Amino acid sequence: MRYPNKDTWTDEFGGVYTADKKRLLKVPDVKRYRIVEGCEETDKDAFEGCKVLKCLYMPMTYSEEEVNRTFNIMPESVDNFCAWDRPYVEEVYDVNEFWCDETATIKDKYGVVYANEGRRLLYATKTRLMIGKDYVVPDGVLTICDGAFGFCEDYLVLSVPRSIKVIGDYIFGQNGGKIVIRGHYGNEQPLGL
């Protein structure tokens, strides 16, 4: 079948769905793709021609059976697969460090990588931060992703701004750490983890 046609709907990335958006007919050949919310199933040939897909998000509207079926037909290139149990969040609040445009990341002088114009802390690239056992997350950061400092070997004291909205799971390495939320006028509020 040729797409698009009058019985289909195409999203901004080239994903093709039935007109009611309940069935995914064709996955676009992109690195990261979120199946549109409200979709309930994936066509058996939807991944045909997908060569670069690395990260796939499935909406909460997929049944467990359909999640498993889709998992079994997706290409081997996918190394990050996430079935959501709630509505998708805005990208800036997503704690999955794999969901980012690598060409638009920023690395600070300590080897910490940020995305979304510096509003999302993705991960530290070094096992020992070049600044020692303390790290100050810049003002304006909204999200710290899962496992962000997971490879850091030392106990880490993380000073975060009041702008922080989301902190992912398992952000510290095996020796743990502590989060201190910077307050107004230098007042600090420790948050032990």
N, CA and C of each residue as an Amber inpcrd file, in Angstrom:
protein
   579
   0.8330000  -1.1840000   0.0000000   0.0000000   0.0000000   0.0000000
   0.8770000   1.2460000   0.0000000   0.5150000   2.2450000  -0.7690000
   1.2660000   3.5020000  -0.8590000   0.7280000   4.5010000   0.1560000
   1.6400000   5.1830000   0.8210000   1.2620000   6.2040000   1.7900000
   1.8040000   7.5430000   1.3360000   1.2320000   8.6440000   1.7090000
  -0.0700000   8.7680000   2.3470000  -1.2000000   8.6220000   1.3330000
  -2.3840000   8.3680000   1.8450000  -3.5870000   8.3520000   1.0240000
  -4.7400000   8.8810000   1.8570000  -5.9280000   8.9270000   1.2940000
  -7.0660000   9.5470000   1.9910000  -7.4850000   8.7890000   3.2510000
  -7.0680000   7.5510000   3.3910000  -7.4460000   6.7500000   4.5600000
  -6.3650000   6.7340000   5.6400000  -5.3550000   7.6160000   5.5070000
  -4.2540000   7.6250000   6.4700000  -4.0120000   9.0290000   7.0120000
  -3.2530000   9.0760000   8.0940000  -2.7990000  10.3300000   8.6780000
  -1.2940000  10.1960000   8.8650000  -0.5450000  11.2470000   8.5120000
   0.9120000  11.2370000   8.6310000   1.3480000  12.2980000   9.6260000
   2.2140000  11.9000000  10.5850000   2.6910000  12.8740000  11.5770000
   3.8560000  13.6750000  11.0080000   4.3700000  14.6080000  11.8020000
   5.4210000  15.5170000  11.3500000   6.7460000  14.8270000  11.0240000
   6.9380000  13.5950000  11.4920000   8.1870000  12.8750000  11.2470000
   8.0870000  11.8920000  10.0860000   6.8650000  11.6910000   9.5800000
   6.6460000  10.7510000   8.4890000   6.0410000   9.4350000   8.9260000
   5.6800000   9.3130000  10.1990000   4.9780000   8.1200000  10.6670000
   3.5750000   8.1100000  10.0800000   3.1560000   6.9610000   9.5570000
   1.8510000   6.8670000   8.9070000   0.9240000   5.9970000   9.7530000
  -0.2960000   6.4970000   9.9740000  -1.3110000   5.8420000  10.8000000
  -2.6070000   5.7350000  10.0160000  -3.4980000   4.8800000  10.5030000
  -4.8490000   4.8890000   9.9570000  -5.4430000   6.2620000  10.2730000
  -6.4730000   6.6490000   9.5590000  -7.0610000   7.9810000   9.7300000
  -7.4980000   8.2510000  11.1700000  -7.9300000   7.2160000  11.8850000
  -8.3510000   7.3980000  13.2870000  -7.1710000   7.3510000  14.2630000
  -5.9560000   7.1650000  13.7540000  -4.6930000   7.1390000  14.5210000
  -4.6110000   5.9810000  15.5090000  -5.3910000   4.9470000  15.3000000
  -5.3990000   3.7990000  16.2220000  -4.3690000   2.7380000  15.8370000
  -3.9390000   2.7180000  14.5680000  -3.0010000   1.6920000  14.0850000
  -1.8350000   2.3790000  13.3780000  -0.6290000   2.0320000  13.8060000
   0.5880000   2.5390000  13.1770000   0.9000000   1.6690000  11.9670000
   0.9230000   2.2860000  10.7940000   1.1610000   1.5450000   9.5550000
   2.6220000   1.5810000   9.1290000   3.2980000   2.7070000   9.3630000
   4.6780000   2.8570000   8.9050000   5.4570000   3.7210000   9.8900000
   6.5570000   3.1880000  10.4010000   7.4470000   3.9330000  11.2920000
   8.4540000   4.6740000  10.4170000   8.6700000   5.9600000  10.6580000
   9.6490000   6.6890000   9.8430000  11.0680000   6.2300000  10.1570000
  11.9700000   6.4280000   9.2200000  13.3630000   6.0300000   9.4020000
  14.1200000   7.1750000  10.0780000  13.8850000   7.3130000  11.3910000
  14.5110000   8.3450000  12.2190000  15.1660000   7.6650000  13.4190000
  16.0520000   8.3620000  14.1300000  16.7420000   7.7580000  15.2790000
  15.8260000   7.5190000  16.4720000  14.9540000   8.4940000  16.7680000
  14.0680000   8.4050000  17.9200000  12.6430000   8.6390000  17.4500000
  11.7160000   7.8010000  17.9520000  10.3300000   7.9710000  17.5230000
   9.3660000   7.6750000  18.6580000   8.4070000   8.5680000  18.8290000
   7.3130000   8.3840000  19.7870000   6.0680000   8.0340000  18.9940000
   5.5510000   6.8500000  19.2240000   4.2850000   6.4730000  18.5910000
   3.2240000   7.3940000  19.1780000   2.3800000   7.9200000  18.3160000
   1.4090000   8.9380000  18.7270000   0.4840000   8.4060000  19.8390000
   0.2060000   9.2660000  20.8220000  -0.6880000   8.8720000  21.9080000
  -2.0780000   8.5930000  21.3500000  -2.7100000   7.5580000  21.8620000
  -4.0250000   7.1400000  21.3700000  -3.9340000   5.9530000  20.4260000
  -2.7410000   5.7260000  19.8560000  -2.5350000   4.5710000  18.9810000
  -2.6070000   3.3060000  19.8360000  -3.1330000   2.2320000  19.2520000
  -3.3230000   1.0020000  20.0180000  -2.5920000  -0.2060000  19.4620000
  -2.1390000  -0.1250000  18.2020000  -1.4600000  -1.2900000  17.6300000
  -0.5150000  -0.8890000  16.5070000   0.4180000  -1.7940000  16.2310000
   1.4230000  -1.5960000  15.2020000   1.2340000  -2.6400000  14.1090000
   1.1900000  -2.1820000  12.8710000   1.0700000  -3.0990000  11.7370000
   2.3060000  -3.9890000  11.6700000   2.1380000  -5.2230000  11.2490000
   3.2600000  -6.1790000  11.2200000   4.3860000  -5.7350000  10.2880000
   4.0790000  -4.8900000   9.3040000   5.1010000  -4.4130000   8.3590000
   5.5280000  -2.9720000   8.6330000   5.1600000  -2.4200000   9.7840000
   5.4010000  -1.0060000  10.0730000   6.8800000  -0.6330000  10.1070000
   7.7350000  -1.5700000  10.4480000   9.1620000  -1.2580000  10.5740000
   9.9420000  -1.5170000   9.2820000   9.2700000  -1.9150000   8.2410000
   9.9340000  -2.1850000   6.9660000  10.6740000  -0.9360000   6.4940000
  11.9450000  -1.0720000   6.2120000  12.7560000   0.0550000   5.7510000
  13.3940000   0.8760000   6.8620000  13.1140000   0.5600000   8.1200000
  13.7300000   1.2810000   9.2450000  15.1530000   0.7690000   9.4390000
  16.1180000   1.6700000   9.2960000  17.5120000   1.2680000   9.4390000
  18.2330000   2.0180000  10.5560000  17.7630000   3.2210000  10.8890000
  18.4850000   4.0340000  11.8750000  17.7630000   4.1620000  13.2160000
  16.5820000   3.5860000  13.3640000  15.8050000   3.7100000  14.5910000
  16.5800000   3.1370000  15.7820000  16.7740000   3.9590000  16.8190000
  17.5090000   3.5450000  18.0180000  16.6370000   3.5470000  19.2670000
  15.6630000   4.4620000  19.3090000  14.8750000   4.6630000  20.5160000
  13.4000000   4.7410000  20.1280000  12.5680000   3.8990000  20.7650000
  11.1460000   3.8500000  20.4410000  10.3120000   3.9800000  21.7080000
   9.3710000   4.9230000  21.6860000   8.4330000   5.1060000  22.7850000
   7.0560000   4.6300000  22.3450000   6.4100000   3.8710000  23.2280000
   5.0590000   3.3840000  22.9690000   4.1190000   4.0200000  23.9840000
   2.9540000   4.4930000  23.5410000   2.0400000   5.1850000  24.4510000
   1.3300000   4.2430000  25.4000000   0.7510000   4.8110000  26.4360000
   0.0430000   4.0240000  27.4490000  -1.1870000   3.3320000  26.8840000
  -1.6180000   3.7270000  25.6870000  -2.8130000   3.1250000  25.0810000
  -2.5310000   1.7460000  24.4790000  -1.2710000   1.3210000  24.4410000
  -0.9350000  -0.0210000  23.9650000  -1.1760000  -1.0240000  25.0910000
  -1.8360000  -2.1230000  24.7800000  -2.0100000  -3.1900000  25.7660000
  -0.6650000  -3.8870000  25.9770000  -0.5500000  -4.6150000  27.0660000
   0.6890000  -5.3470000  27.3280000   0.9720000  -6.3420000  26.1990000
  -0.0740000  -6.9710000  25.7000000   0.0770000  -7.9200000  24.5930000
   0.6150000  -7.2140000  23.3440000   0.0990000  -6.0200000  23.0500000
   0.5520000  -5.2870000  21.8620000   1.9690000  -4.7480000  22.0450000
   2.3140000  -4.3600000  23.2620000   3.6890000  -3.9380000  23.5390000
   4.6420000  -5.0880000  23.2290000   4.3220000  -6.2780000  23.7070000
   5.1730000  -7.4520000  23.4690000   5.2450000  -7.8080000  21.9880000
   4.1140000  -7.7250000  21.2980000   4.0920000  -8.0420000  19.8700000
   4.9520000  -7.0430000  19.0820000   4.8170000  -5.7600000  19.4180000
   5.6060000  -4.7350000  18.7360000   7.0890000  -4.9110000  19.0400000
   7.4120000  -5.2180000  20.2830000   8.8040000  -5.4630000  20.6640000
   9.4080000  -6.5710000  19.7990000   8.6330000  -7.6020000  19.5370000
   9.1330000  -8.7500000  18.7750000   9.2640000  -8.4950000  17.2740000
   8.6590000  -7.4300000  16.7570000   8.7840000  -7.1560000  15.3140000
   9.6690000  -5.9490000  15.0130000  10.0950000  -5.2070000  16.0420000
  10.9150000  -4.0180000  15.7810000  12.3250000  -4.4280000  15.3530000
  13.0050000  -3.5440000  14.6410000  14.3550000  -3.9000000  14.1540000
  15.3670000  -4.0220000  15.2870000  16.4180000  -4.7590000  15.0450000
  17.4740000  -4.9550000  16.0430000  18.2290000  -3.6730000  16.3530000
  18.1250000  -2.6720000  15.4950000  18.8180000  -1.4000000  15.7190000
  18.2970000  -0.6720000  16.9570000  17.0800000  -1.0020000  17.4140000
  16.4870000  -0.3340000  18.5690000  17.1550000  -0.8620000  19.8440000
  17.8320000   0.0490000  20.5560000  18.4730000  -0.3730000  21.8090000
  17.8620000   0.3220000  23.0200000  16.8350000   1.1270000  22.7960000
  16.1260000   1.7610000  23.8970000  14.6390000   1.7550000  23.5680000
  13.9010000   0.9670000  24.3310000  12.4780000   0.7300000  24.0870000
  11.7340000   1.0560000  25.3640000  10.7340000   1.9130000  25.2830000
  10.0310000   2.3320000  26.4900000   8.5250000   2.3080000  26.2650000
   7.8290000   1.4820000  27.0370000   6.3650000   1.4390000  27.0130000
   5.8770000   2.3020000  28.1770000   5.2130000   3.3960000  27.8710000
   4.7700000   4.3510000  28.8850000   3.5220000   3.8570000  29.5930000
   3.4460000   4.1510000  30.9010000   2.2520000   3.7970000  31.6770000
   1.4590000   5.0470000  32.0570000   1.8050000   6.1640000  31.4700000
   1.1200000   7.4470000  31.6650000   1.3450000   8.2730000  30.3920000
   0.6710000   9.4030000  30.2680000   0.8990000  10.2230000  29.0600000
   2.3550000  10.6480000  28.9450000   2.8090000  10.8350000  27.7110000
   4.1690000  11.3260000  27.4940000   4.3500000  12.6740000  28.1960000
   5.5750000  12.9440000  28.6100000   5.9120000  14.2490000  29.1720000
   6.6250000  15.0610000  28.1010000   6.6860000  16.3670000  28.3000000
   7.4560000  17.2030000  27.3920000   8.9020000  16.7230000  27.4280000
   9.5930000  16.8320000  26.3030000  10.9580000  16.3210000  26.2100000
  11.8710000  16.8960000  27.2910000  11.7020000  18.1380000  27.6400000
  12.5800000  18.7670000  28.6250000  12.4380000  18.1190000  30.0070000
  11.3280000  17.4240000  30.2690000  11.1140000  16.7540000  31.5540000
  11.3390000  15.2430000  31.4800000  11.7640000  14.7440000  30.3430000
  11.9730000  13.3080000  30.1550000  13.2870000  12.8930000  30.8110000
  13.2520000  11.8860000  31.6900000  14.4590000  11.4420000  32.4010000
  15.2670000  10.3980000  31.6310000  14.8140000  10.0070000  30.4570000
  15.5400000   9.0400000  29.6400000  16.6500000   9.7590000  28.8840000
  17.8970000   9.5090000  29.2840000  19.0220000  10.2150000  28.6690000
  19.2290000   9.8570000  27.2040000  18.6290000   8.7710000  26.7470000
  18.7630000   8.3830000  25.3410000  17.8570000   9.2080000  24.4330000
  16.8660000   9.8850000  25.0230000  15.9250000  10.6640000  24.2150000
  16.4480000  12.0840000  24.0890000  17.3550000  12.2900000  23.1510000
  17.8940000  13.6270000  22.9100000  18.5210000  13.6710000  21.5310000
  18.6880000  14.8520000  21.0280000  19.3750000  15.0630000  19.7600000
  20.8540000  15.2590000  20.0930000  21.6710000  14.2600000  19.8120000
  23.0910000  14.3070000  20.1760000  23.8110000  15.4930000  19.5580000
  23.3190000  15.9770000  18.4220000  23.9830000  17.0990000  17.7560000
  23.6990000  18.4210000  18.4650000  22.7590000  18.4260000  19.3830000
  22.3960000  19.6640000  20.0810000  22.7250000  19.5990000  21.5650000
  23.6600000  18.7290000  21.9570000  24.0390000  18.6510000  23.3690000
  25.1860000  19.6090000  23.6630000  25.3310000  19.9090000  24.9440000
  26.3820000  20.8100000  25.4200000  27.1510000  20.0570000  26.5020000
  28.4930000  20.0960000  26.4310000  29.3070000  19.4710000  27.4700000
  30.0380000  20.5760000  28.2170000  29.9050000  20.5930000  29.5530000
  30.5890000  21.6270000  30.3220000  32.0520000  21.2410000  30.5490000
  32.7880000  22.1210000  31.2050000  34.2270000  21.8860000  31.3980000
  34.5260000  20.7160000  32.3200000  33.5010000  20.1860000  33.0000000
  33.6880000  19.0560000  33.9040000  33.2890000  17.7300000  33.2550000
  32.8440000  17.7850000  31.9960000  32.4510000  16.5720000  31.2930000
  31.0010000  16.1690000  31.5260000  30.1610000  17.0880000  31.9920000
  28.7500000  16.8120000  32.2020000  27.9850000  17.2890000  30.9620000
  27.1160000  16.4300000  30.4400000  26.4270000  16.7000000  29.1830000
  24.9850000  17.1390000  29.4440000  24.5800000  18.1920000  28.7430000
  23.2430000  18.7740000  28.8530000  22.5660000  18.7800000  27.4910000
  21.2320000  18.7560000  27.5100000  20.4290000  18.8590000  26.2840000
  19.3440000  19.9080000  26.4960000  18.5520000  20.1220000  25.4640000
  17.4340000  21.0630000  25.5230000  17.8960000  22.4400000  25.9930000
  18.9280000  22.9450000  25.3200000  19.4760000  24.2730000  25.6170000
  19.9160000  24.4040000  27.0660000  20.4590000  23.3250000  27.5990000
  20.9850000  23.3330000  28.9530000  19.9520000  23.1250000  30.0460000
  18.7380000  22.7830000  29.6810000  17.6920000  22.6040000  30.6900000
  17.5700000  21.1670000  31.1690000  18.2650000  20.2350000  30.5160000
  18.2240000  18.8140000  30.8940000  19.6380000  18.2950000  31.0850000
  19.9710000  17.8380000  32.2960000  21.2740000  17.2440000  32.5650000
  21.1590000  15.7670000  32.1930000  21.9420000  15.3340000  31.2000000
  21.8650000  13.9530000  30.7190000  22.7510000  13.0080000  31.5270000
  24.0700000  13.2950000  31.5600000  24.9990000  12.3730000  32.2260000
  26.3860000  12.9920000  32.3520000  27.1570000  12.4260000  33.2710000
  28.5710000  12.7890000  33.4220000  29.3820000  11.8080000  32.5930000
  30.3600000  12.3210000  31.8730000  31.1650000  11.4710000  30.9870000
  32.3900000  10.8770000  31.6600000  32.7020000  11.3130000  32.8520000
  33.9120000  10.8480000  33.5320000  33.5530000  10.1300000  34.8240000
  34.3720000   9.1450000  35.1990000  34.1070000   8.4070000  36.4380000
  34.4060000   9.2560000  37.6620000  35.3600000  10.1520000  37.5290000
  35.6570000  11.1010000  38.6000000  35.5100000  12.4870000  37.9900000
  34.6190000  13.2690000  38.5650000  34.4430000  14.6280000  38.0660000
  35.7220000  15.4130000  38.3080000  36.0770000  16.2410000  37.3710000
  37.3190000  17.0050000  37.4650000  37.2740000  18.0360000  38.5930000
  36.1240000  18.2260000  39.2070000  35.9980000  19.2030000  40.2840000
  36.0290000  18.5450000  41.6530000  36.1640000  17.2450000  41.7010000
  36.2030000  16.5500000  42.9800000  34.8850000  15.9030000  43.3260000
  34.4680000  16.0740000  44.5740000  33.2980000  15.3560000  45.0700000
  32.0550000  16.2300000  45.1720000  32.1090000  17.4370000  44.6370000
  30.9700000  18.3490000  44.6370000  30.7200000  18.8040000  43.2080000
  29.4550000  18.9550000  42.8670000  29.1230000  19.4800000  41.5440000
  27.9280000  20.4100000  41.6870000  28.0220000  21.5850000  41.0630000
  26.9470000  22.5680000  41.0960000  26.2290000  22.5310000  39.7620000
  24.9620000  22.1210000  39.7980000  24.1250000  22.1170000  38.6020000
  23.7190000  23.5650000  38.3430000  23.8980000  24.0500000  37.1110000
  23.6090000  25.4660000  36.8340000  22.1370000  25.8340000  37.0060000
  21.9040000  27.1000000  37.3010000  20.5400000  27.6200000  37.3680000
  19.8560000  27.3960000  36.0280000  18.5600000  27.1390000  36.0710000
  17.7800000  26.9510000  34.8500000  17.5910000  25.5020000  34.4520000
  18.3680000  24.5900000  35.0560000  18.2010000  23.1670000  34.7440000
  16.8820000  22.6940000  35.3550000  16.0820000  21.9620000  34.5610000
  14.7780000  21.4850000  35.0060000  14.7810000  19.9980000  35.3470000
  15.6460000  19.2300000  34.6670000  15.6110000  17.7690000  34.7780000
  17.0120000  17.1940000  34.9230000  17.1510000  16.2100000  35.8100000
  18.3670000  15.4000000  35.8960000  17.9410000  13.9900000  35.5070000
  18.5490000  13.4450000  34.4650000  18.1280000  12.1540000  33.9100000
  18.5460000  10.9660000  34.7660000  17.8760000   9.8380000  34.5380000
  18.2020000   8.5750000  35.2040000  19.6930000   8.2820000  35.0660000
  20.3110000   7.8660000  36.1580000  21.7050000   7.4210000  36.1160000
  22.7050000   8.4970000  35.7390000  22.3630000   9.7730000  35.8680000
  23.2080000  10.8700000  35.3860000  24.6430000  10.8090000  35.9070000
  24.8210000  10.4620000  37.1590000  26.1600000  10.3770000  37.7430000
  26.4610000   8.9370000  38.1680000  25.8220000   8.0000000  37.5050000
  25.9370000   6.5830000  37.8370000  27.3320000   6.0070000  37.7120000
  28.1490000   6.6010000  36.8610000  29.5120000   6.0900000  36.6840000
  30.5220000   6.7960000  37.5800000  30.0670000   7.7900000  38.3280000
  30.9810000   8.4960000  39.2300000  31.3350000   7.5780000  40.4000000
  32.6160000   7.4490000  40.6760000  33.0770000   6.5120000  41.6860000
  32.9930000   7.0590000  43.1050000  33.0380000   8.3730000  43.2630000
  33.0520000   8.9770000  44.5920000  31.6470000   9.3070000  45.0810000
  31.5380000   9.4190000  46.4120000  30.3230000   9.9820000  47.0110000
  30.2320000  11.4110000  46.4790000  29.0800000  11.8080000  45.9950000
  28.9460000  13.1000000  45.3220000  27.9080000  13.9670000  46.0120000
  28.2710000  15.2120000  46.2710000  27.3250000  16.1980000  46.7840000
  26.9150000  17.0410000  45.5860000  25.6410000  16.9850000  45.2770000
  25.0860000  17.6500000  44.1040000  24.2710000  18.8550000  44.5600000
  24.7020000  20.0420000  44.1740000  23.9830000  21.2700000  44.5060000
  23.0990000  21.6130000  43.3060000  21.7770000  21.5880000  43.5120000
  20.8510000  21.8230000  42.3930000  20.0580000  23.1070000  42.6220000
  19.6770000  23.7690000  41.5190000  18.9280000  25.0220000  41.6470000
  17.4640000  24.7790000  41.9980000  16.8040000  25.8000000  42.4730000
  15.3850000  25.7020000  42.7900000  14.5460000  25.4740000  41.5380000
  15.1150000  25.6940000  40.3590000  14.3790000  25.4850000  39.1030000
  14.1320000  24.0070000  38.8200000  14.8360000  23.1120000  39.5090000
  14.7310000  21.6730000  39.2240000  13.2970000  21.1810000  39.4340000
  12.8030000  20.4090000  38.4720000  11.4340000  19.8880000  38.5440000
  11.4120000  18.3630000  38.6140000  12.3760000  17.7110000  37.9440000
  12.3710000  16.2540000  37.8570000  13.7900000  15.7220000  38.1020000
  13.8930000  14.7330000  38.9800000  15.1650000  14.0430000  39.2160000
  14.9140000  12.5680000  38.9540000  15.6830000  12.0100000  38.0330000
  15.5110000  10.6120000  37.6430000  15.9210000   9.6350000  38.7370000
  15.8270000   8.3700000  38.4100000  16.1850000   7.2950000  39.3290000
  17.6790000   7.0000000  39.2660000  18.2040000   6.4760000  40.3580000
  19.5800000   5.9640000  40.4200000  20.5970000   6.9530000  39.8500000
  20.5150000   8.2110000  40.2660000  21.3910000   9.2210000  39.6680000
  22.8330000   9.1300000  40.1540000  23.0630000   8.4930000  41.3140000
  24.4140000   8.3980000  41.8490000  25.0290000   7.0260000  41.5800000
  26.3680000   6.9850000  41.6390000  27.0950000   5.7330000  41.4910000
  27.0070000   4.8870000  42.7500000  27.8120000   3.8410000  42.8050000
  27.7210000   2.8650000  43.8910000  28.0220000   3.4380000  45.2720000
  28.7500000   4.5320000  45.3560000  29.0460000   5.1280000  46.6600000
  28.0340000   6.1920000  47.0780000  27.0220000   6.3970000  46.2600000
  25.9230000   7.2730000  46.6320000  26.2220000   8.7510000  46.5290000
  25.3510000   9.5130000  47.1580000  25.5120000  10.9530000  47.1210000
  24.3990000  11.6490000  47.8660000  24.4360000  12.9560000  47.8070000
  23.4480000  13.7840000  48.4920000  23.0820000  14.9280000  47.5560000
  21.8030000  15.3060000  47.5880000  21.3260000  16.4410000  46.8040000
  21.0590000  17.5870000  47.7580000  21.5710000  18.7480000  47.4320000
  21.3080000  19.9600000  48.2010000  20.6230000  20.9410000  47.2590000
  19.4090000  21.3570000  47.6140000  18.6750000  22.3200000  46.7950000
  19.0510000  23.7080000  47.2730000  19.5960000  24.4910000  46.3450000
  19.9960000  25.8490000  46.6950000  18.7570000  26.6970000  46.9480000
  18.7270000  27.3500000  48.0940000  17.6030000  28.2070000  48.4500000
  17.8610000  29.6490000  48.0780000  16.9490000  30.4940000  48.4670000
  17.1080000  31.9290000  48.2410000  18.1990000  32.4770000  49.1490000
  18.9720000  33.4120000  48.6680000  20.0090000  34.1060000  49.4360000
  21.0160000  33.1590000  50.0730000  21.2960000  32.0540000  49.3850000
  22.3250000  31.1340000  49.8760000  21.8290000  30.1320000  50.9010000
  20.5690000  30.2060000  51.3110000  20.0520000  29.1900000  52.2270000
  19.9600000  27.8710000  51.4880000  20.4890000  26.8140000  52.0500000
  20.4560000  25.5230000  51.3740000  19.5620000  24.5660000  52.1170000
  18.8650000  23.7370000  51.3420000  17.9520000  22.7540000  51.9050000
  18.4180000  21.3770000  51.4890000  19.0380000  20.5820000  52.4050000
  19.5170000  19.2660000  52.0160000  18.3650000  18.2880000  51.7750000
  18.5640000  17.4360000  50.8060000  17.6030000  16.3850000  50.4870000
  18.4190000  15.0980000  50.4480000  18.4170000  14.3430000  51.5080000
  19.2280000  13.1270000  51.5880000  18.6390000  12.0090000  50.7680000
  19.4610000  11.3280000  50.0160000  19.0300000  10.1670000  49.2170000
  19.8510000   8.9650000  49.5890000
